[in-house]
Amino acid sequence: MTFSILVRDENSGALGAAAATGSLCVGGWVLRGHLKAGLSASQGAAPSTFWGEDVLQAMQDGQPAADAVAAITDTDPGRGDRQLAALDLTGGTGAFTGDDNTDWKGALAFDGGIATGNMLTGPGVLEGLVEPVTGGGPLDKRLLAALRGAEAAGGDSRGLLSAALLVLHPDRPPLTLRVDHHETDPIGAMEALHARATSGDYADWARQVPVMTDPCRILDR
């Protein structure tokens, strides 16, 4: 039902994630992240938001992503209908795909990140998702390009209805954007929302809010 990607930018320490699906509200269901833990994507035929949150806690407690994913998924009798990916702060990855999810399904790990999907048109979707993020440029724009790359490679076999973007940076406010429903082009709607959120008065205001490296920042009136 969904394709998603989790990435760590080694140079800046930023964490980024993006997802799209042929159903509603992909951002609320799938993506989770914390600068003290890492990123997670919990999806599948019957996704568990608990998986996404619990694997972050496990990584914050010191477990590598692969061990954390195994610990979370092994004890759930409904795991056949679920899929989980995780990225820890060292760039380590872990993934689980339940056998009862609809093909094509699977995961593709790469240096500093992981892509996962189910109900896709084929494995090339994940390759299309990964290729744009391995180049240069701002992480948020690479992630938007990744969604387009996956779509161009076939995407969700049902088409797309929602998309989401999450970028966490130690020196900047969180960028968390969601298009919960768009009949024709949720990625395009996400691109338009991103342009608004990163320019003009909104971007000027956002630069003044507390961040991880300055949690007591004072508003410049």
DOVO-43833 format. One line per 3 residues: number of its first residue (from 1); their letters; for each residue z, x, y of N, C-alpha, C. Coordinates in nm, 2 decimals. Example, Ala and Ser with C-alpha at 12.3 -4.5 7.8 and 13.67 -1.06 7.14 Angstrom:
BEGIN
1 = AS = 0.78:1.32:-0.57:0.78:1.23:-0.45:0.78:1.32:-0.33 | 0.71:1.28:-0.22:0.71:1.37:-0.11:0.79:1.29:0.00
This chain:
BEGIN
1 = MTF = 0.00:0.08:-0.12:0.00:0.00:0.00:0.00:0.08:0.13 | 0.03:0.21:0.12:0.06:0.29:0.23:0.02:0.44:0.22 | -0.01:0.50:0.33:-0.02:0.65:0.33:0.07:0.70:0.44
4 = SIL = 0.13:0.81:0.41:0.22:0.87:0.51:0.22:1.02:0.50 | 0.26:1.09:0.61:0.27:1.23:0.62:0.39:1.28:0.69 | 0.45:1.38:0.64:0.57:1.44:0.70:0.54:1.59:0.73
7 = VRD = 0.57:1.64:0.85:0.53:1.77:0.89:0.65:1.84:0.97 | 0.67:1.97:0.94:0.75:2.05:1.03:0.67:2.15:1.10 | 0.69:2.16:1.24:0.62:2.25:1.32:0.70:2.38:1.33
10 = ENS = 0.66:2.48:1.26:0.74:2.60:1.25:0.77:2.67:1.38 | 0.67:2.66:1.47:0.69:2.73:1.60:0.79:2.67:1.69 | 0.79:2.53:1.70:0.88:2.46:1.79:1.01:2.40:1.72
13 = GAL = 1.01:2.39:1.59:1.12:2.33:1.52:1.11:2.18:1.52 | 0.99:2.12:1.58:0.97:1.98:1.58:0.94:1.92:1.44 | 0.98:1.80:1.42:0.95:1.73:1.30:0.86:1.61:1.33
16 = GAA = 0.76:1.58:1.26:0.67:1.47:1.29:0.63:1.40:1.16 | 0.61:1.27:1.18:0.57:1.18:1.07:0.48:1.07:1.12 | 0.39:1.03:1.03:0.30:0.92:1.07:0.27:0.84:0.94
19 = AAT = 0.24:0.71:0.96:0.21:0.62:0.84:0.12:0.51:0.89 | 0.05:0.45:0.79:-0.03:0.33:0.81:-0.04:0.26:0.68 | -0.06:0.13:0.69:-0.06:0.04:0.57:-0.14:-0.08:0.59
22 = GSL = -0.18:-0.15:0.48:-0.24:-0.28:0.49:-0.15:-0.39:0.50 | -0.02:-0.37:0.52:0.08:-0.47:0.54:0.14:-0.46:0.68 | 0.25:-0.53:0.70:0.31:-0.54:0.84:0.42:-0.43:0.85
25 = CVG = 0.45:-0.39:0.97:0.57:-0.32:1.00:0.60:-0.19:0.93 | 0.50:-0.10:0.92:0.51:0.02:0.84:0.62:0.11:0.89 | 0.63:0.12:1.02:0.73:0.21:1.08:0.87:0.17:1.05
28 = GWV = 0.90:0.04:1.05:1.04:0.00:1.02:1.07:0.02:0.87 | 0.97:0.01:0.78:1.00:0.02:0.64:1.00:0.17:0.59 | 0.91:0.25:0.64:0.87:0.37:0.58:0.94:0.49:0.64
31 = LRG = 0.93:0.52:0.77:0.97:0.65:0.82:1.11:0.65:0.87 | 1.18:0.77:0.83:1.31:0.80:0.88:1.32:0.95:0.91 | 1.40:0.99:1.01:1.41:1.13:1.04:1.54:1.16:1.12
34 = HLK = 1.58:1.28:1.11:1.70:1.33:1.19:1.68:1.48:1.21 | 1.70:1.53:1.33:1.69:1.68:1.35:1.79:1.76:1.28 | 1.89:1.70:1.23:1.99:1.78:1.15:1.97:1.76:1.00
37 = AGL = 1.86:1.69:0.96:1.84:1.67:0.82:1.70:1.69:0.77 | 1.60:1.63:0.84:1.46:1.64:0.80:1.40:1.50:0.82 | 1.30:1.48:0.74:1.22:1.35:0.74:1.21:1.29:0.60
40 = SAS = 1.19:1.16:0.60:1.16:1.09:0.47:1.06:0.98:0.50 | 0.99:0.95:0.39:0.90:0.83:0.38:0.93:0.76:0.25 | 0.98:0.64:0.27:1.01:0.55:0.15:0.91:0.44:0.15
43 = QGA = 0.83:0.42:0.05:0.73:0.32:0.05:0.70:0.27:-0.10 | 0.59:0.20:-0.12:0.56:0.16:-0.25:0.56:0.00:-0.26 | 0.54:-0.05:-0.38:0.53:-0.19:-0.40:0.66:-0.26:-0.36
46 = APS = 0.78:-0.20:-0.38:0.91:-0.26:-0.35:0.99:-0.15:-0.28 | 0.96:-0.11:-0.16:1.02:0.01:-0.10:1.17:-0.01:-0.08 | 1.24:0.10:-0.09:1.39:0.10:-0.07:1.42:0.18:0.06
49 = TFW = 1.47:0.10:0.17:1.51:0.17:0.29:1.63:0.26:0.26 | 1.71:0.22:0.16:1.82:0.30:0.12:1.78:0.44:0.07 | 1.67:0.45:0.00:1.62:0.58:-0.05:1.59:0.67:0.07
52 = GED = 1.52:0.61:0.17:1.49:0.69:0.29:1.61:0.75:0.36 | 1.71:0.66:0.38:1.83:0.70:0.45:1.92:0.80:0.36 | 1.93:0.76:0.23:2.02:0.84:0.15:1.96:0.99:0.13
55 = VLQ = 1.83:1.00:0.12:1.78:1.13:0.10:1.80:1.22:0.23 | 1.79:1.16:0.34:1.83:1.23:0.47:1.97:1.28:0.46 | 2.06:1.19:0.42:2.20:1.24:0.41:2.22:1.35:0.31
58 = AMQ = 2.15:1.34:0.20:2.16:1.45:0.10:2.11:1.58:0.15 | 2.00:1.58:0.23:1.95:1.70:0.29:2.04:1.75:0.40 | 2.10:1.66:0.48:2.20:1.71:0.58:2.32:1.77:0.51
61 = DGQ = 2.35:1.73:0.39:2.47:1.78:0.32:2.43:1.91:0.25 | 2.31:1.96:0.26:2.27:2.09:0.21:2.18:2.09:0.09 | 2.14:1.97:0.04:2.05:1.98:-0.08:1.90:2.00:-0.03
64 = PAA = 1.83:2.09:-0.10:1.68:2.10:-0.07:1.61:1.96:-0.10 | 1.50:1.95:-0.03:1.43:1.82:-0.04:1.40:1.78:-0.19 | 1.35:1.87:-0.27:1.32:1.83:-0.41:1.44:1.79:-0.48
67 = DAV = 1.55:1.86:-0.47:1.67:1.81:-0.54:1.72:1.68:-0.49 | 1.71:1.66:-0.36:1.76:1.54:-0.30:1.68:1.42:-0.35 | 1.55:1.44:-0.35:1.46:1.33:-0.40:1.49:1.29:-0.55
70 = AAI = 1.51:1.40:-0.63:1.54:1.37:-0.77:1.67:1.30:-0.78 | 1.77:1.34:-0.71:1.91:1.27:-0.72:1.90:1.13:-0.68 | 1.82:1.10:-0.57:1.82:0.96:-0.52:1.74:0.87:-0.62
73 = TDT = 1.63:0.92:-0.67:1.54:0.83:-0.74:1.58:0.82:-0.89 | 1.64:0.92:-0.95:1.67:0.92:-1.09:1.76:0.80:-1.13 | 1.85:0.76:-1.05:1.95:0.66:-1.08:1.91:0.52:-1.05
76 = DPG = 1.79:0.49:-1.00:1.75:0.36:-0.96:1.66:0.30:-1.07 | 1.71:0.19:-1.13:1.63:0.13:-1.24:1.50:0.07:-1.19 | 1.49:0.04:-1.06:1.36:-0.01:-1.00:1.27:0.09:-0.95
79 = RGD = 1.29:0.22:-0.98:1.21:0.33:-0.93:1.06:0.32:-0.96 | 1.02:0.25:-1.06:0.88:0.24:-1.10:0.80:0.18:-0.99 | 0.86:0.09:-0.91:0.79:0.03:-0.80:0.80:0.09:-0.67
82 = RQL = 0.86:0.21:-0.66:0.89:0.28:-0.54:0.82:0.42:-0.53 | 0.82:0.47:-0.41:0.77:0.60:-0.38:0.85:0.66:-0.27 | 0.88:0.79:-0.28:0.96:0.86:-0.18:0.91:1.00:-0.16
85 = AAL = 0.91:1.04:-0.04:0.88:1.18:0.00:0.98:1.23:0.10 | 1.01:1.36:0.09:1.11:1.41:0.19:1.07:1.55:0.23 | 1.11:1.59:0.35:1.09:1.72:0.41:1.21:1.77:0.47
88 = DLT = 1.26:1.89:0.42:1.39:1.94:0.47:1.36:2.04:0.59 | 1.47:2.09:0.65:1.46:2.17:0.77:1.40:2.31:0.75 | 1.39:2.35:0.62:1.32:2.48:0.59:1.17:2.46:0.56
91 = GGT = 1.12:2.34:0.56:0.99:2.31:0.53:0.97:2.28:0.38 | 1.08:2.27:0.30:1.07:2.24:0.16:1.04:2.09:0.15 | 0.97:2.05:0.04:0.93:1.92:0.02:0.97:1.86:-0.12
94 = GAF = 0.98:1.73:-0.13:1.00:1.67:-0.26:0.93:1.53:-0.26 | 0.89:1.49:-0.37:0.82:1.36:-0.38:0.84:1.29:-0.52 | 0.84:1.16:-0.52:0.85:1.08:-0.64:0.76:0.96:-0.62
97 = TGD = 0.68:0.94:-0.73:0.59:0.82:-0.73:0.61:0.74:-0.86 | 0.66:0.62:-0.84:0.68:0.53:-0.96:0.56:0.49:-1.03 | 0.56:0.49:-1.16:0.44:0.46:-1.24:0.38:0.32:-1.22
100 = DNT = 0.46:0.23:-1.17:0.42:0.09:-1.16:0.35:0.06:-1.03 | 0.35:0.16:-0.94:0.27:0.14:-0.81:0.12:0.13:-0.84 | 0.04:0.07:-0.76:-0.10:0.05:-0.78:-0.18:0.18:-0.75
103 = DWK = -0.27:0.22:-0.83:-0.36:0.33:-0.81:-0.45:0.30:-0.69 | -0.50:0.40:-0.62:-0.47:0.54:-0.65:-0.33:0.57:-0.58 | -0.25:0.65:-0.65:-0.12:0.69:-0.60:-0.09:0.83:-0.63
106 = GAL = 0.00:0.89:-0.54:0.03:1.03:-0.56:0.08:1.10:-0.44 | 0.10:1.23:-0.45:0.15:1.31:-0.34:0.07:1.44:-0.33 | 0.07:1.50:-0.21:0.00:1.62:-0.18:0.09:1.71:-0.09
109 = AFD = 0.15:1.81:-0.15:0.23:1.90:-0.07:0.15:2.01:-0.01 | 0.18:2.06:0.11:0.11:2.17:0.18:0.22:2.25:0.25 | 0.17:2.36:0.31:0.27:2.45:0.38:0.33:2.38:0.50
112 = GGI = 0.46:2.35:0.49:0.53:2.28:0.60:0.52:2.13:0.60 | 0.48:2.07:0.49:0.47:1.92:0.49:0.43:1.86:0.36 | 0.43:1.73:0.36:0.39:1.65:0.24:0.32:1.52:0.28
115 = ATG = 0.22:1.48:0.20:0.16:1.35:0.22:0.17:1.27:0.09 | 0.19:1.14:0.11:0.20:1.05:-0.01:0.13:0.92:0.02 | 0.09:0.85:-0.09:0.02:0.73:-0.07:0.01:0.65:-0.20
118 = NML = -0.01:0.52:-0.19:-0.03:0.43:-0.30:-0.12:0.32:-0.26 | -0.19:0.26:-0.36:-0.29:0.16:-0.33:-0.40:0.22:-0.24 | -0.44:0.34:-0.26:-0.54:0.41:-0.18:-0.68:0.40:-0.26
121 = TGP = -0.78:0.43:-0.18:-0.92:0.43:-0.24:-0.94:0.55:-0.33 | -0.86:0.65:-0.32:-0.87:0.77:-0.40:-0.79:0.89:-0.35 | -0.79:1.00:-0.42:-0.71:1.11:-0.38:-0.76:1.18:-0.25
124 = GVL = -0.88:1.16:-0.22:-0.94:1.22:-0.09:-0.87:1.16:0.03 | -0.80:1.05:0.02:-0.73:1.00:0.14:-0.62:1.09:0.18 | -0.55:1.15:0.09:-0.44:1.24:0.12:-0.50:1.37:0.18
127 = EGL = -0.61:1.41:0.12:-0.68:1.53:0.18:-0.72:1.51:0.32 | -0.77:1.39:0.35:-0.81:1.36:0.48:-0.69:1.34:0.58 | -0.58:1.31:0.52:-0.46:1.29:0.60:-0.40:1.43:0.64
130 = VEP = -0.41:1.53:0.55:-0.35:1.66:0.57:-0.43:1.75:0.66 | -0.56:1.75:0.64:-0.65:1.85:0.71:-0.62:1.85:0.86 | -0.61:1.74:0.93:-0.60:1.75:1.08:-0.46:1.81:1.12
133 = VTG = -0.36:1.81:1.04:-0.23:1.86:1.09:-0.21:2.01:1.07 | -0.30:2.07:0.99:-0.29:2.21:0.96:-0.35:2.30:1.07 | -0.42:2.24:1.17:-0.47:2.31:1.28:-0.38:2.33:1.40
136 = GGP = -0.43:2.36:1.51:-0.35:2.38:1.63:-0.34:2.26:1.72 | -0.27:2.27:1.83:-0.25:2.16:1.92:-0.12:2.09:1.91 | -0.09:1.99:2.00:0.04:1.92:2.00:0.05:1.84:1.87
139 = LDK = 0.18:1.84:1.82:0.20:1.78:1.69:0.17:1.63:1.69 | 0.21:1.56:1.80:0.18:1.42:1.80:0.03:1.39:1.79 | -0.05:1.47:1.86:-0.19:1.44:1.85:-0.25:1.48:1.72
142 = RLL = -0.20:1.58:1.65:-0.24:1.61:1.52:-0.21:1.50:1.42 | -0.10:1.44:1.44:-0.06:1.33:1.35:-0.15:1.21:1.37 | -0.18:1.18:1.49:-0.27:1.07:1.52:-0.41:1.10:1.45
145 = AAL = -0.45:1.22:1.47:-0.58:1.26:1.40:-0.57:1.25:1.25 | -0.45:1.28:1.20:-0.43:1.27:1.05:-0.45:1.12:1.00 | -0.40:1.03:1.08:-0.42:0.89:1.04:-0.57:0.85:1.04
148 = RGA = -0.64:0.90:1.14:-0.78:0.87:1.15:-0.85:0.94:1.03 | -0.81:1.06:1.00:-0.87:1.13:0.88:-0.85:1.06:0.75 | -0.73:1.00:0.73:-0.71:0.93:0.61:-0.79:0.80:0.61
151 = EAA = -0.80:0.73:0.72:-0.88:0.61:0.73:-1.03:0.64:0.70 | -1.08:0.75:0.76:-1.22:0.79:0.73:-1.24:0.82:0.59 | -1.14:0.87:0.52:-1.16:0.90:0.38:-1.14:0.79:0.28
154 = GGD = -1.12:0.67:0.34:-1.11:0.55:0.26:-0.98:0.47:0.28 | -0.87:0.54:0.31:-0.75:0.47:0.35:-0.69:0.38:0.24 | -0.61:0.28:0.29:-0.55:0.18:0.21:-0.67:0.09:0.16
157 = SRG = -0.67:0.06:0.03:-0.78:-0.02:-0.03:-0.80:-0.16:0.03 | -0.69:-0.21:0.10:-0.70:-0.34:0.16:-0.74:-0.34:0.30 | -0.76:-0.22:0.36:-0.77:-0.21:0.50:-0.63:-0.18:0.57
160 = LLS = -0.62:-0.18:0.70:-0.50:-0.15:0.77:-0.46:-0.26:0.86 | -0.32:-0.28:0.87:-0.27:-0.38:0.96:-0.16:-0.32:1.05 | -0.10:-0.21:1.01:0.01:-0.15:1.10:0.01:0.00:1.09
163 = AAL = 0.07:0.07:1.19:0.07:0.21:1.19:0.20:0.25:1.27 | 0.24:0.38:1.24:0.36:0.43:1.31:0.36:0.58:1.33 | 0.43:0.62:1.43:0.44:0.77:1.46:0.58:0.80:1.50
166 = LVL = 0.63:0.91:1.45:0.77:0.96:1.48:0.76:1.11:1.50 | 0.81:1.15:1.62:0.81:1.30:1.65:0.95:1.33:1.70 | 1.02:1.42:1.64:1.16:1.46:1.68:1.15:1.61:1.72
169 = HPD = 1.19:1.64:1.84:1.18:1.77:1.90:1.32:1.81:1.96 | 1.37:1.93:1.93:1.50:1.97:1.98:1.51:1.97:2.14 | 1.40:1.99:2.21:1.40:2.00:2.35:1.34:1.88:2.42
172 = RPP = 1.30:1.77:2.34:1.24:1.66:2.40:1.30:1.53:2.35 | 1.29:1.42:2.42:1.34:1.29:2.36:1.25:1.25:2.24 | 1.31:1.17:2.15:1.23:1.12:2.04:1.11:1.04:2.08
175 = LTL = 1.00:1.06:2.01:0.88:0.97:2.03:0.87:0.89:1.90 | 0.90:0.76:1.91:0.89:0.68:1.80:0.81:0.55:1.84 | 0.69:0.54:1.79:0.60:0.44:1.82:0.56:0.36:1.70
178 = RVD = 0.55:0.23:1.72:0.51:0.14:1.61:0.41:0.03:1.66 | 0.31:0.01:1.58:0.22:-0.10:1.59:0.24:-0.19:1.47 | 0.32:-0.29:1.48:0.36:-0.37:1.36:0.26:-0.46:1.30
181 = HHE = 0.16:-0.50:1.39:0.05:-0.58:1.34:-0.07:-0.58:1.43 | -0.19:-0.54:1.37:-0.31:-0.54:1.45:-0.42:-0.57:1.35 | -0.49:-0.68:1.37:-0.59:-0.73:1.28:-0.71:-0.63:1.26
184 = TDP = -0.75:-0.56:1.36:-0.87:-0.49:1.35:-0.86:-0.33:1.35 | -0.76:-0.28:1.43:-0.75:-0.14:1.45:-0.61:-0.09:1.49 | -0.52:-0.09:1.40:-0.38:-0.05:1.43:-0.37:0.09:1.48
187 = IGA = -0.46:0.18:1.42:-0.45:0.32:1.46:-0.50:0.33:1.61 | -0.60:0.26:1.64:-0.65:0.25:1.78:-0.54:0.20:1.88 | -0.47:0.10:1.83:-0.36:0.05:1.92:-0.25:0.15:1.93
190 = MEA = -0.23:0.23:1.82:-0.13:0.33:1.83:-0.17:0.44:1.92 | -0.30:0.48:1.92:-0.35:0.58:2.01:-0.33:0.53:2.16 | -0.36:0.41:2.19:-0.34:0.35:2.32:-0.20:0.35:2.36
193 = LHA = -0.11:0.31:2.27:0.03:0.31:2.30:0.08:0.45:2.33 | 0.04:0.55:2.25:0.07:0.69:2.26:0.03:0.74:2.40 | -0.09:0.71:2.45:-0.13:0.75:2.58:-0.04:0.70:2.69
196 = RAT = 0.00:0.57:2.68:0.09:0.51:2.78:0.23:0.58:2.77 | 0.28:0.61:2.65:0.41:0.66:2.64:0.43:0.81:2.67 | 0.31:0.88:2.69:0.32:1.02:2.72:0.26:1.05:2.85
199 = SGD = 0.25:0.95:2.94:0.19:0.98:3.07:0.26:0.88:3.17 | 0.24:0.91:3.30:0.29:0.82:3.40:0.44:0.81:3.42 | 0.48:0.70:3.47:0.62:0.68:3.50:0.71:0.69:3.38
202 = YAD = 0.66:0.63:3.27:0.74:0.63:3.15:0.77:0.77:3.10 | 0.67:0.86:3.10:0.69:0.99:3.06:0.78:1.07:3.15 | 0.77:1.04:3.28:0.86:1.11:3.38:1.00:1.07:3.35
205 = WAR = 1.02:0.94:3.33:1.16:0.90:3.30:1.21:0.96:3.17 | 1.13:0.96:3.06:1.17:1.01:2.93:1.22:1.16:2.94 | 1.16:1.24:3.03:1.19:1.38:3.04:1.34:1.40:3.09
208 = QVP = 1.40:1.29:3.14:1.54:1.31:3.19:1.65:1.26:3.10 | 1.61:1.21:2.98:1.72:1.16:2.90:1.77:1.27:2.81 | 1.90:1.26:2.76:1.96:1.36:2.67:1.87:1.40:2.55
211 = VMT = 1.87:1.53:2.52:1.80:1.58:2.40:1.90:1.67:2.32 | 1.86:1.71:2.21:1.95:1.79:2.12:2.00:1.91:2.18 | 1.91:1.98:2.26:1.96:2.11:2.32:2.03:2.09:2.45
214 = DPC = 2.03:1.96:2.50:2.10:1.93:2.63:2.15:1.79:2.62 | 2.25:1.76:2.54:2.30:1.63:2.51:2.37:1.56:2.62 | 2.40:1.63:2.73:2.47:1.58:2.84:2.39:1.58:2.97
217 = RIL = 2.26:1.58:2.95:2.16:1.58:3.06:2.19:1.47:3.16 | 2.19:1.50:3.29:2.22:1.41:3.40:2.09:1.36:3.46 | 2.08:1.23:3.48:1.96:1.17:3.54:1.94:1.22:3.68
220 = DR = 1.81:1.26:3.70:1.77:1.31:3.83:1.73:1.19:3.92 | 1.82:1.15:4.01:1.80:1.03:4.09:1.72:1.06:4.22
